[in-house]
Structures are given as structure tokens and as C-alpha cells.
Amino acid sequence: MTSDSLSIPVGRVRRLGGFNRPWRILVVAVAALLGLIGLSTGVHLAVLSPTGPHAVGRERVVLVDVDRPELHTRDTGDVRSVPVLLWYPADADSGDPAVYVDELDRIGAGLTES
């Protein structure tokens, strides 16, 4: 067998539809990943029923710093405010059940569509 009887192409890239194979695999993988993220968003937004033997209280408080201006609004008189949710142990049957997310019924459809 002589050395000129073997012909091995080196460095040739076969193009398929304008993309070489690694790029096509990458595009398909990214599309699949984005599809899975979209599907998982709807699944993760489902609010589960509370579980566990202990009661938990919840309070929403807005902390306002009147000495610090809010720089990211158009209102020049706006001051910094920070909403805070407090979760704490509570006595059983001492209040009404709280929702997990305020106004979820209003914003839920937009979250699942996004």
C-alpha cells in the first residue's frame, strides 16, 4: 500500500442550510431551552395550598425615607419607599388566611403569558 492511495480530507466543513453543524446544534439547543423555560414558567406560577401544622402570620409594611429622594421616577417630590413582607409565627385561627402574592388574580394572567 502506497501513501498516495489514502485520501483523507482534513479541514473540510460541510455546510447545511447556511450553518455548519455545530451552529445548527447550538441553535436547536437554545430553542429547546427557551421552550422549556416557557413551559416551566406556567408550572412554577401555580400557587400551592398551604401545608404544615403551624399557623403563619403575614404583614405588609412600606418603609418610607422622607430624607432620601427617589431618583428613578418622574415625580421630583417622590421619596424612597421600600415595601417589606413580614412572615411570623401566629396563633391558629387568630386571623383570616392571607394570600401569597398581593393581587395575583390581577397580574397572574400576564405572568403566565410572559
N, C-alpha and C positions, 0 to 999 in steps of 0.2 A: 504494500500500500504506500503510495507516494503522498507527499504533503500537499500536492496540488489537487488531490482527489476529494479532499474535505473542504466544504464551503460553509462557513458559519457566519451569518450576518451579525454584526455587532453594532449596537448603537442605533438600530432602526426603531422608530416609533410608528406604530400603526395608528392612524387617526380614524376615529369613528364619529361621524356626525360633527366634526369640528373640534371635538375634545379628545385628548388622549385618554387612555383607560383610567389612570389614577384620578384625573379630574372628574371623570364621569362617576366613579365610585364615591368620591368626596361629595359631589352634588347630590347624589341619591341618598347618601348617609345623612347629610344636613337636612334634606327634605323630610326624611323619615323621622329624624329627631324633632324637627319643628312640629310635625304631625302628632307625635307622641306628647309633646308639651301641650299642644292644643287640647288633646283628649284628656290629659291629666288635670288640666285646669278645671274642667267641669266636674270631675270626680272629687277634687280636693275642696271645692267650694260648697259641697253638701255639708250642712250643719248637722252634726250628730246629736242625739239625745244625751242629756247629762247622765253620767253614771257615777257610782260610788256612794258610800253610806253617809258622807258628811255634807252638810249644807255650806254653801259658799256665798258670801255677800259681795256685791259689786257697787261701786260708787264712781261716778264720772265727775271729775273736777277740772276746771280750767284755771291754770295759774297765769296771772297777768302781771307783767313787769312794766309799770307805768313810766319808769325812767329810761326804758330802752325802746327806741323806735323800731318799728318793723320795716326793714329795708326792702322787702320783696313784694310790696303791694303798691298800688297807685295812690292810695289814700295817704297823704303826707302826715295826717294826725294819728295814724294807726300805731298801736304799741304792740310789743311782743306778747304773745299768749301761747301757752303750751297746754294742750288737752292731756289729761292723765286719767287712766283707768286704775282704780284700786280694787283688788280682789282680797277678801279676808274671810276667816272662819266665821260662821254665823250659827245662830240657834236654829234648829229645824222648825219649820212652819212659822218663822218670825217675819216673813215678808212675801211679796209677790215674786214669782220667778222672773229673772232678768234675761234679756236677750244677749246672745254672744256678741253681735255686731249691731250697733245702732243703725236703724233704717235699712237693714238688709233687704227687706221686702221692696224697698225703692231702688236700691242700687244692685241687687243680685242679678237681675237680667243683664245689665250692662257688663258685669264682671264675667259672666259665663260667655258672653258674646265676644269679649276681648281676647 
